[in-house]
Amino acid sequence: DMDSLSNQDSENLPMNNVFSELQREDELEYKEVAQRSTAHKQAAISLVSNTNQKRNFPSWDERFKELVYFKKVNGHTNVVTNSGPLGMWVNTQRTKYRLLKKGKDSSLTNDRCQKLEGIGFQFKLYPHWDVRFQELVDLKKINGHSNVPQGSGPLRNWVKKQRIQYRLLKEGKHSTLTIERSVKLESIGAIIKTKKKSELSID
């Protein structure tokens, strides 16, 4: 009898091993699936996080809408560069336009060029007197005065030149500044009149 029981146990042993092996394979497969699932979940969270971070920055179309509104309020698209994000964006469009025309890599597409041209955007902004004057007007709207701060670049240099030309005009000497333009400068408080002399407000 003991021999027969021993034989039965030996016969059942391989079967038990088979079941144990199958169980181990199932556990490994489950862990692998779980790991893949966790990895996918983490990747999805990362993707959403990155997308949200990108959305914190206004898109090109959103900046364009801001420029359209700026023109509606001010009558032009010449945003002063140091006036804030929109001014920097406008300056970037001109830079990318130059790269595009030179055949270099540029994110400014032809479609975007047409949109900007459609609202009268000037890609090549020459330092015309009226353009610089408008920048000074815009600066006054932002700061409440027409005192051009240091580090303003071209606008400050332009104002200095107007000061020289204004003095020449008032002294009866040859000047490129016309009476009409001198009146415009005075009208926005760009001229400080004193008993001794009149100067452009640049400090």
ChimeraX commands (.cxc) that place a marker at each C-alpha (Angstrom):
marker #1 position 0.00,0.00,0.00 radius 0.5
marker #1 position 2.75,2.41,0.91 radius 0.5
marker #1 position 4.41,1.66,-2.42 radius 0.5
marker #1 position 1.22,2.45,-4.30 radius 0.5
marker #1 position 0.82,5.78,-2.48 radius 0.5
marker #1 position 4.41,6.63,-3.21 radius 0.5
marker #1 position 3.85,5.87,-6.88 radius 0.5
marker #1 position 0.74,8.09,-6.98 radius 0.5
marker #1 position 2.65,10.98,-5.43 radius 0.5
marker #1 position 5.41,10.62,-7.96 radius 0.5
marker #1 position 2.85,10.59,-10.73 radius 0.5
marker #1 position 1.16,13.77,-9.39 radius 0.5
marker #1 position 4.45,15.65,-8.91 radius 0.5
marker #1 position 5.04,16.56,-12.59 radius 0.5
marker #1 position 1.45,17.77,-12.91 radius 0.5
marker #1 position 1.90,20.04,-9.89 radius 0.5
marker #1 position 5.08,21.42,-11.41 radius 0.5
marker #1 position 3.22,22.20,-14.64 radius 0.5
marker #1 position 0.54,24.14,-12.78 radius 0.5
marker #1 position 3.19,26.06,-10.81 radius 0.5
marker #1 position 5.02,26.95,-14.00 radius 0.5
marker #1 position 1.81,28.17,-15.65 radius 0.5
marker #1 position 1.03,30.27,-12.60 radius 0.5
marker #1 position 4.47,31.88,-12.70 radius 0.5
marker #1 position 4.07,32.69,-16.42 radius 0.5
marker #1 position 0.68,34.29,-15.73 radius 0.5
marker #1 position 2.18,36.42,-12.96 radius 0.5
marker #1 position 5.05,37.57,-15.16 radius 0.5
marker #1 position 2.67,38.41,-18.00 radius 0.5
marker #1 position 0.44,40.37,-15.61 radius 0.5
marker #1 position 3.41,42.36,-14.28 radius 0.5
marker #1 position 4.57,43.12,-17.82 radius 0.5
marker #1 position 1.12,44.37,-18.83 radius 0.5
marker #1 position 0.88,46.43,-15.65 radius 0.5
marker #1 position 4.27,48.01,-16.30 radius 0.5
marker #1 position 3.30,48.86,-19.88 radius 0.5
marker #1 position 0.05,50.36,-18.65 radius 0.5
marker #1 position 1.89,52.50,-16.07 radius 0.5
marker #1 position 4.40,53.63,-18.68 radius 0.5
marker #1 position 1.60,54.66,-21.06 radius 0.5
marker #1 position -0.16,56.51,-18.27 radius 0.5
marker #1 position 3.01,58.40,-17.32 radius 0.5
marker #1 position 3.63,59.26,-20.98 radius 0.5
marker #1 position 0.07,60.55,-21.32 radius 0.5
marker #1 position 0.44,62.70,-18.21 radius 0.5
marker #1 position 3.74,64.08,-19.50 radius 0.5
marker #1 position 2.17,64.86,-22.88 radius 0.5
marker #1 position -0.74,66.72,-21.30 radius 0.5
marker #1 position 1.64,68.62,-19.04 radius 0.5
marker #1 position 3.82,69.69,-21.96 radius 0.5
marker #1 position 0.76,70.70,-23.96 radius 0.5
marker #1 position -0.50,72.86,-21.12 radius 0.5
marker #1 position 2.91,74.51,-20.81 radius 0.5
marker #1 position 2.91,75.35,-24.50 radius 0.5
marker #1 position -0.55,76.83,-24.23 radius 0.5
marker #1 position 0.78,79.39,-21.74 radius 0.5
marker #1 position 2.42,81.16,-24.68 radius 0.5
marker #1 position 0.09,82.99,-27.09 radius 0.5
marker #1 position -0.05,81.47,-30.55 radius 0.5
marker #1 position 0.79,83.40,-33.72 radius 0.5
marker #1 position -2.92,83.91,-34.48 radius 0.5
marker #1 position -3.55,85.26,-30.98 radius 0.5
marker #1 position -0.76,87.82,-31.34 radius 0.5
marker #1 position -2.09,88.72,-34.78 radius 0.5
marker #1 position -5.52,89.43,-33.25 radius 0.5
marker #1 position -3.82,91.69,-30.71 radius 0.5
marker #1 position -2.16,93.57,-33.56 radius 0.5
marker #1 position -5.49,93.94,-35.37 radius 0.5
marker #1 position -6.99,95.41,-32.20 radius 0.5
marker #1 position -3.95,97.69,-31.77 radius 0.5
marker #1 position -4.50,99.07,-35.27 radius 0.5
marker #1 position -8.19,99.58,-34.56 radius 0.5
marker #1 position -7.29,101.71,-31.53 radius 0.5
marker #1 position -4.19,103.51,-32.85 radius 0.5
marker #1 position -4.76,103.57,-36.62 radius 0.5
marker #1 position -1.46,101.86,-37.47 radius 0.5
marker #1 position 0.56,98.69,-36.83 radius 0.5
marker #1 position 3.88,100.24,-35.82 radius 0.5
marker #1 position 4.05,98.94,-32.26 radius 0.5
marker #1 position 7.00,100.26,-30.26 radius 0.5
marker #1 position 9.43,97.38,-29.67 radius 0.5
marker #1 position 10.01,98.12,-25.97 radius 0.5
marker #1 position 6.29,98.61,-25.28 radius 0.5
marker #1 position 5.85,94.97,-24.23 radius 0.5
marker #1 position 5.21,91.45,-25.65 radius 0.5
marker #1 position 3.29,92.68,-28.72 radius 0.5
marker #1 position 6.07,95.09,-29.67 radius 0.5
marker #1 position 8.65,92.30,-29.37 radius 0.5
marker #1 position 6.43,90.00,-31.45 radius 0.5
marker #1 position 6.07,92.62,-34.19 radius 0.5
marker #1 position 9.84,93.11,-34.27 radius 0.5
marker #1 position 10.29,89.32,-34.53 radius 0.5
marker #1 position 7.97,89.21,-37.57 radius 0.5
marker #1 position 10.17,91.75,-39.36 radius 0.5
marker #1 position 13.27,89.72,-38.50 radius 0.5
marker #1 position 11.68,86.51,-39.79 radius 0.5
marker #1 position 10.55,88.34,-42.92 radius 0.5
marker #1 position 14.14,89.30,-43.71 radius 0.5
marker #1 position 15.23,85.69,-43.22 radius 0.5
marker #1 position 12.43,84.52,-45.50 radius 0.5
marker #1 position 13.46,86.91,-48.27 radius 0.5
marker #1 position 17.07,85.77,-47.96 radius 0.5
marker #1 position 15.99,82.15,-48.45 radius 0.5
marker #1 position 16.91,81.16,-44.91 radius 0.5
marker #1 position 14.90,79.16,-42.40 radius 0.5
marker #1 position 11.94,81.16,-41.17 radius 0.5
marker #1 position 8.70,80.28,-39.39 radius 0.5
marker #1 position 6.95,83.13,-41.20 radius 0.5
marker #1 position 4.90,81.52,-43.98 radius 0.5
marker #1 position 3.55,83.19,-47.10 radius 0.5
marker #1 position 0.05,82.86,-45.67 radius 0.5
marker #1 position 1.08,84.78,-42.57 radius 0.5
marker #1 position 2.79,87.41,-44.71 radius 0.5
marker #1 position -0.46,87.96,-46.58 radius 0.5
marker #1 position -2.39,88.28,-43.32 radius 0.5
marker #1 position 0.01,90.93,-42.06 radius 0.5
marker #1 position 0.04,92.78,-45.37 radius 0.5
marker #1 position -3.77,92.67,-45.33 radius 0.5
marker #1 position -3.87,94.96,-42.29 radius 0.5
marker #1 position -1.20,97.31,-43.64 radius 0.5
marker #1 position 1.74,95.89,-41.71 radius 0.5
marker #1 position 5.11,97.35,-42.72 radius 0.5
marker #1 position 7.80,94.70,-42.93 radius 0.5
marker #1 position 10.43,97.27,-43.85 radius 0.5
marker #1 position 10.04,100.06,-41.37 radius 0.5
marker #1 position 12.11,102.99,-42.51 radius 0.5
marker #1 position 12.83,105.70,-39.93 radius 0.5
marker #1 position 10.41,108.16,-41.54 radius 0.5
marker #1 position 9.72,111.24,-39.43 radius 0.5
marker #1 position 6.02,110.47,-39.02 radius 0.5
marker #1 position 6.79,106.90,-37.97 radius 0.5
marker #1 position 9.21,108.01,-35.27 radius 0.5
marker #1 position 6.79,110.69,-34.13 radius 0.5
marker #1 position 4.06,108.08,-33.81 radius 0.5
marker #1 position 6.39,105.95,-31.69 radius 0.5
marker #1 position 6.86,108.93,-29.42 radius 0.5
marker #1 position 3.09,109.42,-29.21 radius 0.5
marker #1 position 2.63,105.74,-28.31 radius 0.5
marker #1 position 5.36,106.00,-25.69 radius 0.5
marker #1 position 3.52,108.89,-24.09 radius 0.5
marker #1 position 0.29,106.87,-24.04 radius 0.5
marker #1 position 2.09,104.07,-22.19 radius 0.5
marker #1 position 4.16,106.12,-19.74 radius 0.5
marker #1 position 2.01,109.26,-19.44 radius 0.5
marker #1 position 4.85,111.49,-20.66 radius 0.5
marker #1 position 7.17,111.91,-23.63 radius 0.5
marker #1 position 10.47,111.56,-21.75 radius 0.5
marker #1 position 12.35,108.94,-23.74 radius 0.5
marker #1 position 14.30,106.71,-21.34 radius 0.5
marker #1 position 17.87,105.64,-21.85 radius 0.5
marker #1 position 18.27,102.37,-23.70 radius 0.5
marker #1 position 15.37,103.14,-26.06 radius 0.5
marker #1 position 17.72,102.92,-29.04 radius 0.5
marker #1 position 16.66,104.52,-32.34 radius 0.5
marker #1 position 13.81,106.54,-30.82 radius 0.5
marker #1 position 16.04,108.30,-28.29 radius 0.5
marker #1 position 18.61,109.07,-30.99 radius 0.5
marker #1 position 15.83,110.44,-33.19 radius 0.5
marker #1 position 14.61,112.68,-30.38 radius 0.5
marker #1 position 18.12,114.03,-29.87 radius 0.5
marker #1 position 18.31,114.95,-33.55 radius 0.5
marker #1 position 14.96,116.71,-33.31 radius 0.5
marker #1 position 16.30,118.75,-30.40 radius 0.5
marker #1 position 19.20,119.95,-32.50 radius 0.5
marker #1 position 16.96,120.77,-35.46 radius 0.5
marker #1 position 14.44,122.52,-33.21 radius 0.5
marker #1 position 17.13,124.82,-31.83 radius 0.5
marker #1 position 18.35,125.66,-35.31 radius 0.5
marker #1 position 14.79,126.44,-36.40 radius 0.5
marker #1 position 14.19,128.76,-33.44 radius 0.5
marker #1 position 17.51,130.50,-34.07 radius 0.5
marker #1 position 16.47,131.21,-37.65 radius 0.5
marker #1 position 19.14,128.93,-39.07 radius 0.5
marker #1 position 18.82,126.17,-41.68 radius 0.5
marker #1 position 16.91,123.23,-40.21 radius 0.5
marker #1 position 15.34,120.07,-41.56 radius 0.5
marker #1 position 12.56,120.46,-38.98 radius 0.5
marker #1 position 9.57,122.28,-40.41 radius 0.5
marker #1 position 7.32,124.60,-38.42 radius 0.5
marker #1 position 4.48,122.08,-38.77 radius 0.5
marker #1 position 6.62,119.33,-37.25 radius 0.5
marker #1 position 7.84,121.55,-34.43 radius 0.5
marker #1 position 4.20,122.29,-33.57 radius 0.5
marker #1 position 3.47,118.54,-33.49 radius 0.5
marker #1 position 6.34,117.98,-31.06 radius 0.5
marker #1 position 5.10,120.80,-28.86 radius 0.5
marker #1 position 1.53,119.43,-28.93 radius 0.5
marker #1 position 2.53,116.18,-27.17 radius 0.5
marker #1 position 4.74,117.89,-24.62 radius 0.5
marker #1 position 7.97,116.82,-26.25 radius 0.5
marker #1 position 9.27,120.39,-25.98 radius 0.5
marker #1 position 10.16,121.87,-22.64 radius 0.5
marker #1 position 9.97,125.64,-22.89 radius 0.5
marker #1 position 12.10,127.68,-20.52 radius 0.5
marker #1 position 13.08,131.35,-20.40 radius 0.5
marker #1 position 16.55,130.62,-21.73 radius 0.5
marker #1 position 15.92,127.88,-24.25 radius 0.5
marker #1 position 13.56,125.23,-25.51 radius 0.5
marker #1 position 14.59,121.63,-25.50 radius 0.5
marker #1 position 13.10,118.31,-26.40 radius 0.5
marker #1 position 12.24,116.24,-23.36 radius 0.5
marker #1 position 14.57,113.25,-23.55 radius 0.5
marker #1 position 15.78,112.75,-19.98 radius 0.5
marker link #1:1,2 radius 0.2
marker link #1:2,3 radius 0.2
marker link #1:3,4 radius 0.2
marker link #1:4,5 radius 0.2
marker link #1:5,6 radius 0.2
marker link #1:6,7 radius 0.2
marker link #1:7,8 radius 0.2
marker link #1:8,9 radius 0.2
marker link #1:9,10 radius 0.2
marker link #1:10,11 radius 0.2
marker link #1:11,12 radius 0.2
marker link #1:12,13 radius 0.2
marker link #1:13,14 radius 0.2
marker link #1:14,15 radius 0.2
marker link #1:15,16 radius 0.2
marker link #1:16,17 radius 0.2
marker link #1:17,18 radius 0.2
marker link #1:18,19 radius 0.2
marker link #1:19,20 radius 0.2
marker link #1:20,21 radius 0.2
marker link #1:21,22 radius 0.2
marker link #1:22,23 radius 0.2
marker link #1:23,24 radius 0.2
marker link #1:24,25 radius 0.2
marker link #1:25,26 radius 0.2
marker link #1:26,27 radius 0.2
marker link #1:27,28 radius 0.2
marker link #1:28,29 radius 0.2
marker link #1:29,30 radius 0.2
marker link #1:30,31 radius 0.2
marker link #1:31,32 radius 0.2
marker link #1:32,33 radius 0.2
marker link #1:33,34 radius 0.2
marker link #1:34,35 radius 0.2
marker link #1:35,36 radius 0.2
marker link #1:36,37 radius 0.2
marker link #1:37,38 radius 0.2
marker link #1:38,39 radius 0.2
marker link #1:39,40 radius 0.2
marker link #1:40,41 radius 0.2
marker link #1:41,42 radius 0.2
marker link #1:42,43 radius 0.2
marker link #1:43,44 radius 0.2
marker link #1:44,45 radius 0.2
marker link #1:45,46 radius 0.2
marker link #1:46,47 radius 0.2
marker link #1:47,48 radius 0.2
marker link #1:48,49 radius 0.2
marker link #1:49,50 radius 0.2
marker link #1:50,51 radius 0.2
marker link #1:51,52 radius 0.2
marker link #1:52,53 radius 0.2
marker link #1:53,54 radius 0.2
marker link #1:54,55 radius 0.2
marker link #1:55,56 radius 0.2
marker link #1:56,57 radius 0.2
marker link #1:57,58 radius 0.2
marker link #1:58,59 radius 0.2
marker link #1:59,60 radius 0.2
marker link #1:60,61 radius 0.2
marker link #1:61,62 radius 0.2
marker link #1:62,63 radius 0.2
marker link #1:63,64 radius 0.2
marker link #1:64,65 radius 0.2
marker link #1:65,66 radius 0.2
marker link #1:66,67 radius 0.2
marker link #1:67,68 radius 0.2
marker link #1:68,69 radius 0.2
marker link #1:69,70 radius 0.2
marker link #1:70,71 radius 0.2
marker link #1:71,72 radius 0.2
marker link #1:72,73 radius 0.2
marker link #1:73,74 radius 0.2
marker link #1:74,75 radius 0.2
marker link #1:75,76 radius 0.2
marker link #1:76,77 radius 0.2
marker link #1:77,78 radius 0.2
marker link #1:78,79 radius 0.2
marker link #1:79,80 radius 0.2
marker link #1:80,81 radius 0.2
marker link #1:81,82 radius 0.2
marker link #1:82,83 radius 0.2
marker link #1:83,84 radius 0.2
marker link #1:84,85 radius 0.2
marker link #1:85,86 radius 0.2
marker link #1:86,87 radius 0.2
marker link #1:87,88 radius 0.2
marker link #1:88,89 radius 0.2
marker link #1:89,90 radius 0.2
marker link #1:90,91 radius 0.2
marker link #1:91,92 radius 0.2
marker link #1:92,93 radius 0.2
marker link #1:93,94 radius 0.2
marker link #1:94,95 radius 0.2
marker link #1:95,96 radius 0.2
marker link #1:96,97 radius 0.2
marker link #1:97,98 radius 0.2
marker link #1:98,99 radius 0.2
marker link #1:99,100 radius 0.2
marker link #1:100,101 radius 0.2
marker link #1:101,102 radius 0.2
marker link #1:102,103 radius 0.2
marker link #1:103,104 radius 0.2
marker link #1:104,105 radius 0.2
marker link #1:105,106 radius 0.2
marker link #1:106,107 radius 0.2
marker link #1:107,108 radius 0.2
marker link #1:108,109 radius 0.2
marker link #1:109,110 radius 0.2
marker link #1:110,111 radius 0.2
marker link #1:111,112 radius 0.2
marker link #1:112,113 radius 0.2
marker link #1:113,114 radius 0.2
marker link #1:114,115 radius 0.2
marker link #1:115,116 radius 0.2
marker link #1:116,117 radius 0.2
marker link #1:117,118 radius 0.2
marker link #1:118,119 radius 0.2
marker link #1:119,120 radius 0.2
marker link #1:120,121 radius 0.2
marker link #1:121,122 radius 0.2
marker link #1:122,123 radius 0.2
marker link #1:123,124 radius 0.2
marker link #1:124,125 radius 0.2
marker link #1:125,126 radius 0.2
marker link #1:126,127 radius 0.2
marker link #1:127,128 radius 0.2
marker link #1:128,129 radius 0.2
marker link #1:129,130 radius 0.2
marker link #1:130,131 radius 0.2
marker link #1:131,132 radius 0.2
marker link #1:132,133 radius 0.2
marker link #1:133,134 radius 0.2
marker link #1:134,135 radius 0.2
marker link #1:135,136 radius 0.2
marker link #1:136,137 radius 0.2
marker link #1:137,138 radius 0.2
marker link #1:138,139 radius 0.2
marker link #1:139,140 radius 0.2
marker link #1:140,141 radius 0.2
marker link #1:141,142 radius 0.2
marker link #1:142,143 radius 0.2
marker link #1:143,144 radius 0.2
marker link #1:144,145 radius 0.2
marker link #1:145,146 radius 0.2
marker link #1:146,147 radius 0.2
marker link #1:147,148 radius 0.2
marker link #1:148,149 radius 0.2
marker link #1:149,150 radius 0.2
marker link #1:150,151 radius 0.2
marker link #1:151,152 radius 0.2
marker link #1:152,153 radius 0.2
marker link #1:153,154 radius 0.2
marker link #1:154,155 radius 0.2
marker link #1:155,156 radius 0.2
marker link #1:156,157 radius 0.2
marker link #1:157,158 radius 0.2
marker link #1:158,159 radius 0.2
marker link #1:159,160 radius 0.2
marker link #1:160,161 radius 0.2
marker link #1:161,162 radius 0.2
marker link #1:162,163 radius 0.2
marker link #1:163,164 radius 0.2
marker link #1:164,165 radius 0.2
marker link #1:165,166 radius 0.2
marker link #1:166,167 radius 0.2
marker link #1:167,168 radius 0.2
marker link #1:168,169 radius 0.2
marker link #1:169,170 radius 0.2
marker link #1:170,171 radius 0.2
marker link #1:171,172 radius 0.2
marker link #1:172,173 radius 0.2
marker link #1:173,174 radius 0.2
marker link #1:174,175 radius 0.2
marker link #1:175,176 radius 0.2
marker link #1:176,177 radius 0.2
marker link #1:177,178 radius 0.2
marker link #1:178,179 radius 0.2
marker link #1:179,180 radius 0.2
marker link #1:180,181 radius 0.2
marker link #1:181,182 radius 0.2
marker link #1:182,183 radius 0.2
marker link #1:183,184 radius 0.2
marker link #1:184,185 radius 0.2
marker link #1:185,186 radius 0.2
marker link #1:186,187 radius 0.2
marker link #1:187,188 radius 0.2
marker link #1:188,189 radius 0.2
marker link #1:189,190 radius 0.2
marker link #1:190,191 radius 0.2
marker link #1:191,192 radius 0.2
marker link #1:192,193 radius 0.2
marker link #1:193,194 radius 0.2
marker link #1:194,195 radius 0.2
marker link #1:195,196 radius 0.2
marker link #1:196,197 radius 0.2
marker link #1:197,198 radius 0.2
marker link #1:198,199 radius 0.2
marker link #1:199,200 radius 0.2
marker link #1:200,201 radius 0.2
marker link #1:201,202 radius 0.2
marker link #1:202,203 radius 0.2
view
